[in-house]
Amino acid sequence: MASRAFLSGINDYKTIGDLRGCVNDTLSLRRLLVDEFGFDPDHIRVRTDAEVTKAELNKGWKWLLKGAKPGDRLVFHFSGHGSYTADTDGEVGEADFKDELLCLYAMDWNDPDTFMLDDELGAWTKQIPDGVDVTFVLDCCHSGTGTRFVAPELSRAATSDFLTAGLLSLDDVAAERGRGEARAGIRSLEDPPGVRPTTARQIDHHTVLARFAPPPIEVQVAIADATKSRSFRDVFEKARTRGGDDAEMNHVLWSGCRDDQTSADAFIGGDFHGAFTYYFCDSIRQTGADAKASAVIRTLHDRLRDERFDQVPQLEPSTTASVVFGGKKVSDDGDGESDQGNASEAAQISSADWKQLLATLQQIANQLAGTQPGTGRVGDTVGVRAGSQALVYVHGICEHPAHFSDAWWDAMSPFLTSQTQNTLGANRKEVLWSKHVSKTNRELSREVDPVQQQQMELMLEAILEERMAREAAEQIAERAKRSGDRGIDREIEGPVPRAAFGIPGLDCVDDFVKYLSSDRIRRLVIDECTDVVRPLLQQGKSIEMISHSWGTVVAYEALRSLEREGLPGRVHNWFTVGAALAIKFVAKRLRPDDGRKPQMVDHWINLNARGDGVGGSLIATGMQVDREFLRLDPFGCSSTFGFVSPACAHSSYFKSGNSRVNRDIFAHSIEQV
């Protein structure tokens, strides 16, 4: 059995932002391969900085494959910046209209010889001889979401006109790591970052960098244009054929994060490293070189989480049965059950068993908390129900005038008891925040950098349009499955006019951008909500809160900010409807972004209608929601080509006659004590 490895890492980039731990990654991985897996040092090639060119990577790949025989172990590793460019080959598989890429030393988006596309790596894998164990280890990001940028002066020779080398919301990660180390007595940071660095001079060993180089604005424009011109049929085909892990993969891929995250470059263990590579090597040493890859990925997940890095490393395929780097398969555990078998058995627990288990756990929780179910009491504290209730509405994106909620109330109130109707009707409040992001507010508009605004608008437009396209594709797939009608393919042969659907929020996308880009605007908007909710909590009210679209973001951050005040009232039900919180790009920018349910909220209930591509599952974004009602019928919306207008679905919840929402969910939940 022969073993060879080609390792590459770039700290010193020619044209984009420098990194700090990539060369150390190659050294760490080289030591691991030699010490733990018996690789011959002479059979490991390492290339760093200016040596990492496309020609050199292609040469290294050919060297790896030369003479490879069944049972041989081959490793290809890259640490550095990742990014993306517009997909130009019309490949149906690229449903996000982007080609991911590795940024090489002289990275230039106009020169394909300076980057390596995922398509090119895919072509490599087709050359792998049968029976050869090939492992790719990539410690870079595969998308630009969740990133903040550092000025290009970070690179010694950065002369390009685009922003470069990123900060994740990783300044928060750095602060968390500092607090955690101080608590553990390991190493406290004298000055945990309170302000995000924006130049090289502000970056020190406390700063956690993202291994992401944002593409120039013309690339982002091309991607945005592609989302408008690509046929919905293309996206539908992708949705219909996607199936998770590819059981036929002839290689194994370890990557530093999900495709909506970035990989961290940080000061760890007395020097700079990629967080993924450092804890990847450490996890293997901890579990042993003979451990299953599945055991290593679990340990790696735990280590990164414990060290307060929020990236989630990936192993593909997740069903990998060999040890790390291959060479031999691992039999089932001693009890005769494989990991997959145990997981499958757990998944077979019946719905009735789960309900009984949850009921038992709830009884235990009630006893521990001193709660007497049905009495409205917590310990000796009398509950705040009838006579002291209030209702708060928080609107979504675009301008909303006073009394916007009158129609919402008219749709729900007939389903309430007369007592509740009278009480809430007399204590109904609105949060009016749109004035702070309106186009007429020129003073606050100057708070946002126009270049940053344009970039984020393009990104958000692409995200929204892709979500709508995917939602449409899923509806078509559902219809085809129900009817067994394969003729549906013929109905969507050509591009579907974007105007036929109406993308909710697209006309007001700058509202998103202003909120996310300006701390002052964000604070003013949140204050509009806290100024309404705080007095009600101070009075000990039991609040019913209904928030829609971007209002769910406003409500979340407002409620979390009120936690510190320890007010006596409660939010009995918080309804998030068509929630922008379901967009991962948004969820990662929450403050805080841990997804925890606000302390004063008793029940967090999330709703989403079929066709509403803004909302979705919040559990999927890591939020502690109590109940979700997903893919509800969009009341009053007609269908076209088998799916409904996203704009209609997004506003369907509050229509008069939508009893499924207003009676069965809103009113029913409100009446429960």
N, C-alpha and C positions, 0 to 999 in steps of 0.2 A: 504493500500500500504506500503510495507516494503522497506527500503533502506539500502544497505550495500556497503562498499568500502574497498578494499585492496590496500594499497599504499606502494611502495617500492622505495628506492633510495640508491645509493652507491657512496660515496665520497672516502672512504678508501679501495682500492682494495689490495688484497694480492699479486698478481703477475704481474699486469699490471698497467699502469699509473693512478694515482689518479685524481679525479675530485674535484670540489669545491662547486657546487650549487645543487647537487642532493638531499641531505637531506633537504635543504630549499624548494625544489620543493614539497616534501611530506607535509611539514608544510603549504605551500601556498595552496595546493589543499585541505588539510583537512579544513582549515579555510573557503575556498570557499564553500565546501559542507555543512558545518554547518551553515554558515551565510546566504548564498544565496539560498540554496536548502533544508534546514531543515533536514539534516541528523542528527541522534542522534550520539553524539561523541562516545558513547559506541558501536556503530555499525560500527566503522571505525577502522581497524587494520593497523598499520604502522610497516614496517620492514626496517631497515637501515643497511648499511655496512655488517658486518660478518653475520648478520641475514638473508641476502638475498641469500638463497640457493635454489636449485631446489626442495628439499623436502619441504621447507617452502612455496615456491610459489604454489606447488601442493596442499599443505594443505590449503593454503589461498583460492585457487580456489574452492576446495570442500566446504569450509565454506561459500563462497559466494552463491553457488548453493543450499545448504542444505535448503530444505523446500521452495524454491523459487516458487512463484505463478504468474500467469498473472498480469501484471501491476506493479510488483516489479522493483525497480531500482538497478542495480548492477554495480559497477565501479572497473576496474582493472587498476592500474597505475604502470609504471616503468620508472625511470630516471637513466641513467647510460650509459655505453659504449654499442654500438652495433657493430656487425662485420658480417662476413660470413665465411662459410667453404664450401668445395666441396660437391656438391650434390651427395650422394652415392646411392640413391634408384632408379635412372634412371627415375625420375618423368618427364614426358613430359612437365608439366607446368613450370618446372624450366628451361626456355630457356636460362638463363644466366649461367647455370651449377653451380649455387651457392645456398646454403641454408642460408638465413639471420638468425641471432641469437641475443639473448640478452646475454651480458656478465655478469655472476653472480660473487659473491665475489671472489672465488678462481679460476678464469678463467684459464682453461688449455685446449688447442685445442685437446689434447689426451684423455681428460676425459669428456665424454658427460654429466656427472652429474654436471658439472660446467658451463653449458650454456643451454639456452632454445632455441630450433630451432623454426623457423616459422611453420614447420610442426606440432610441438607439440602444439603450440598455435591454429593452425587450428583444431587439434583434440579436443581441449577444446571446441571450438565453436559448435561442433556437439552434445555436452552434454547440450546445453542451452534449457530449456523447452520452449515450445511455449508461446508467449505472454510476456515473461520476457524481460525487456529492459536492455541490457548489453552494456556497453561502455568501450572500451579500450583506454587508453591514454598513448602513448609511446613517451618519450622525449629522443631519442637516434638516432643514424644514422642507416641506413639500407644498406649502401654500403660504399666502401672505396674510391670512386672517390672524387677528389677535396681536398685531405688531405695531409698535411705535418706532419712529425712525430717529437716527442720529445723523447730524450733518456730515457731509462727505469729507470734512477735514480730518476725520478720524483716520483716513488712509493717508500715507505719506505722499501719495502722488495722485490723489483723487482730483480729476479735472472734469468729470462728466457733469451733465446738467440735471441729474436726477438724484433724489434723496437715496441714502444708502444705509448700511448696516444697522440693524434694528434693535430697539428695546422692545421686549414683549411687555405686557403689563407686568414685566419681570422686575420692575422696580419694587412692586408689591411683594413678589416672591423673595427678593433680596431682603426686604424688611422682615418678612415672616421668618426667613432662615436666621436672620440676626436675633430675633426674639427667641426663636426656638433654641439656638445655641446658648444664648444667655441663660435660659431656664435650665438647660441641661448642664451648665457649668463648663461648656466646651470652649467656646470662643465668642465673646460678645463683640459686636460691632460698635465702635465708639460713637459712630455717627450714622445710624441707619438712615437710608435715603428718605427724605421727606419731600424732595422735589425731583421730578424726573430730569436726568441729565439731558442736555440738548446739544452739547459740543464735546469734542474730545477732551478738553481741559477738565470737564466735570466728571469724567469717567475714571473710576479707580477700581480697586479690587472688590469693593462692595457691589459694584454694578454687575448685573446679570444681562448679558447680551443675547439677542436672538440671532440664530444663524440663518438670517433671511435677508436677501437683497431685493428690494422692491423694484419691479420693472418700470421703465419710463412711461410717461403718461400716454404716449401713442400706442403702447402695447395694451394698456388698460382700456383705451378707446376701442381698439380692435376687438377685444374680448366683449366689451359692451355691445358693439355693433353685431357681433356674431350671435348674441342671445336674441337679437331682434330678427335676424334673417334666417336662422336655422329652423328647419321645419319641426313642428311638434311631433311629427312622425319619428324623427331621429331620436328625440328624447324618449318617446314611447318605446321604441325598440330597445333602447338602453335599459329602461325600467323593466321591460318584460323579460330580458335575458339576464339581468344581473342576479347573481346568486351567492354573494359572499365569497368565502374562500374558494380558490380554484384547486380542487382536489388533484388536478392533473399537473400542477406546477412541477417543473423538473429542477427546481432550486428552492432555497430557503432565503427569505428576506427578513432581516432584523432592521427596524428603522426607529429613529429616536422619538417619534411622536405620531399622533394621528394626522390625517391630511388636512385638518382644520386647525393645527397647532404649529408652534415653532419649537425647535430644540434649543436648549439653554447652553450658553458658554459662560462658565462661572468659576470662581475661586473656590476650590474644594481640596481638602487635604494638604493645604500649604502651597498649592500651585493652581494654575488654570487648566481646566479640562472641559470637555463636553460632558454635561451631566449624565447623558445616556451612556457614553462609552465608559466613563469612570465607574458607574454603578453596574453596568453590564459586566465588566471585568470582575468587579468586587462580588457580584452575585454568583458568578460562576465559581470563584474561589470558595465562596461560602457553601454552595450546594454540592460542589465537587464536579470534576470533569466528566464523570460517568452519569451525571444526573440527566433526566429528560429535559429537552428544550422547554417543555410545558412547565416544568418545575422552576426553571430559571426565569421564565417570563413572569411567573407569579411573584417570585422573590424580587425581581427587578421593579415590578409595579409597586410593591410595598416599600422598597428602599427609596425610590423617587418621591413617593407620597410622604414618607416619614421625614425626608429631608426638605419637604415643602416645595418641591418642583411639581407644577401642575400638568406637565406633559405626560402623555400616556404612550409608552413604547409599544411597538407592534411586532408580532411574530406572524409571518405569513408563509405557508398556511398555518392556521392555529392548531391544526390536527397533526402537526409534525411529530413523528413518533421516535425520531433519532435523538442521540445526544447532540449537544451543540457542535457545529461544524461537521456533523455526520460521521461516517466511518463505520458505524454499527447501529443497528436498531435496538430499541429497548423493549423488553417484553413487558407484559402487564404486571401490575403490582402483585405482591405476594398473595393477596386475597383473591387473585384470579380475576379482578375487575380492573379494567383500564380507567383512566380519568374520564374518557368520553362515556364509558358505560355508567360510571357513577353519576355523571351529570345527567345522563338520559333518565336514569332511574329517579333522580330527584325531580326531574321535570314531569314525571308521571303522577305526582301527588294530585289528587282530585280537587276540584273546585270546592266541594263541600268540606274536605279536610282543611283546606286553606282557610275557609271562612271560620271553621271551628277554632283553629289555631289562633287566628287574629282576634276572635272574640275573647278567648282565654287570656291572651296577652293584654287586651284592652282592660279586662277586669283587674289584672295584676297592676297595670299602670294606674288605674283609678284608685286602687287601694293604697298604693305607694304615695300618690299625690293627695290623698285625703278627699277625693272627689266622690260624691254620692250621685250616681247617674240619675238623671231625671229630676233632680232637686234644684239645679242651678247653683249649687253651693260648692265652694272650694275650701276645704277645711271648715273653719267657722265663718268664712266670709259669705255674706248673702250675695247671690248672683244678681246681675243687672239685666232683667228682661222687660216684661211688659211695663209700659209707662215711662221707660227710660231708654227707648230704642231710638236709633237715628239711621238714616240712609245717606250714603255718600256716593256720588257718581264721579268718575274720572274719565274724561273724554280721551280720544285717540288723536292721531296725527291730523294736520290741517286745522284751519281756523274754526273755532266753535264759539258762538255767541252765548250770552246768558239765556237760560231756559232751554238749552239744547236737550236736556234730559226729560223734558215734559213728555215727549212721545215715548221715551223708554218707560217712564212711570205709567203712562196710560196703558201700555201693553202688558205690564206685570200686575198692576194693582187690582184688577178684577179677580185675580186668583188668590188674593190674601183674605184672611178673615177681616171682618169689619173693624175689630179692635186694632189689629196690626196695621190695617190700611190707614186708620185715623192717626195712629201714633207716628208711623213713618211719614205719612203725608205732611204732618205738622213739623217734622224734623228732617226734612229732605234738603241736602246740601249738594252743591256742585263745585268741583275743582276746575277753575278756568285758567289754564296755563298757556294757551296758544299765543297770547299777545307777546310773550317773550321770544318767540321764534318767527313771528309773522314778518312778511317782506316789508311791511311799512315801518318796522322798528329799525331805523337806519343806525341808531347809536349802538344797539347791541349787535347788529350785523357786522360792525367793524371789529368785533371781538374775534372773528374767525378769519384765519389766514386764507386768502382766496385760492392759493395753490392746493393747500391741504383740503379745502372744501371741495374743489373740483375732483381731486383724487378719491376722496371718500364717497362723494356722490356717485361717481362711476362704479365704485366697488359695491355700494349698496344697491344701485340699480341692477347691476349684474346678479347680485344675490337674490333680490326680489323676483326678477324675471326668471331666474333658474328655478326658484322654489315654485313659482306658478306653473312653469312648464312641467316640472316633476309631478306636481299635484294633478295636472291635467292628464299626464300619462298614466298615473295610478288610477284615475277615474275610468279612463278608457279600458285599462286592463281589467278593472273590476266588472265593467259592463260586459266585456268579452267573456269573462269567466262565467258570469251569470247566464248569459244568453247562449254561450257556445257558438257565437256568430263570428266566424273568421273573416266574414266580409267587412268587418269594421276596419280592417287594414286599408281597404279601398277608399273608405270615407275620408282618410287623412293623408292622401297621397301627397298633397302639396303643402306649402307653408300655410299655417292658419294666421289670418291677419291679427296682429297684436291688438288692434283697436276693437276687435270683437270681444275681447275679454275684459279689458280695463284692469290695470295692475294697481291694487289699492296702495295708496301712499306714494306712488311714483311722482305725482304732481307736487307733492309736498316733501320730497326726499330731503330737501335742505333743512327741514325741521329736525330730522334725525341727526344730520351733520352738526348743526349748531349745538344741539344738546350734548353730543358726544365730544365736540371739539373745544368748547368753552366752559371752563369751570364756573365762571360767573353766571352764564345763562343757565347752566345746570342747577346751580344753587337757587336762582330766582324761581325756576320751575318747581323744584322740590319744595321751596318755601310756600308756594301757592297751595300745595297739598297739605303740608304740615300745619299751616295756619288754619285750615278747615278742620283737620282731624284732631289736632292737639286739644282745643277747648272741649271737644266732645269726650275725649279720654279723661281730661281733667275732671269733668262732671260725672265720671263713672258710667258713661253711656255704654250700651251694647250696640256696636256699629255693624251695619250691613254695608259692605263696600263692593261696588261693581265697577270694574275698570276695563277699558277696551283698548286694543291695539297698543299704540305707544304709551297710552295711559297706564298700562300694566307695569312698564318700566318706571314711570314716575311714582306710582303707588308703592312699588317694591322698595325703591331707594328711600322714599319718604318714611315708610313704616320702619325700615331698618334704622333710620336715623333717630326715630322716636323711641327706640328700645332703651336707649341710655337714660331716658327721663323717668322711667319707672312709674308711669301714670296709672291710675286705678281702673280705668275703663278697659274694655276688650273689643276686639273686632270679632264678632260672632262668626260671620262668614266673609271671606274675601274671594270674590269671583274674578278670575282673570279670563277674559273673553277675546278670542282671536288675538292671542297674546304675542306681541313682538318679543317677549321673553323667550319664545321658542326658537328664535334665530340665534344660532351659536355665536355669530359675529357680535351680536348684541349682548348675549349672556356673559361672554368673557369680559365685557367692559362695564359690568355692573360694579357698584361700590357699596358693599363688598360683593365679591363674585363667587361666594361659597355656596350659593343656592339655598341657604338655610331659611326655613320658615320664620317670619318675624315673630318675636316672642309673644306679642299681644294677640296674635291671630289664633283663634280656636280651630277653624276649618278653612283650608285653602282648597278651592274648587276651580278646576281649569276646564274650559269649554272650547271646542273647535268644531267648525262645520266642514263638511266635505266640500272641497273646492276653495276653501280659504287658505291660501298658501302663506299668509303671514303667520297665523297661529299654528299650533301643533302640540305635541306632547312636551310638557315641561319636565317630566321625569326623565325624558331622553337627554335633556340638557343638565341633568344632575340636581334638579330642584326638589325640595321636600314637600311636594304637593300631596294632599290627603286623598283627593279623588279627581279623576279625569273623565270627561265625557267627550270622546273624540269621534270625528267623522259623523257628526249629527247631520240630519237632512237640512239643506239650506232652504229655509222657508221662503216661498214666493219667488224662487229663482228658476227660470227656464233653462233648458240645456241646449247646447250647440255641439254637434259632433259627439254627443255622449257625455259632455261635461259642462259645468256651470261657470258663469262669469266669476272670477275671483273677487271682483269688486262687489257683486251682489251677495256672494257668500259671506264676505267680510262684514257686511252690514245687516245680515239676515236675522241676527239674534234678537234684535229689538223691534222687529216688525209685529204689529198687532195681528194676532192670530197664531203666532208661533207658540203654541201651548207647550210643546216639548221643552222649550227653554224657559219660558216665563212661568208656566205652571209647575211642570215636573221637576225643574231644577231650582230656579230662583225661589219661587214661592214655597215649595216644599221644604227647601233647606232653611229658609228664614223662619218658618213656623216651628221647626224642631228646636226644642229647648235643650 
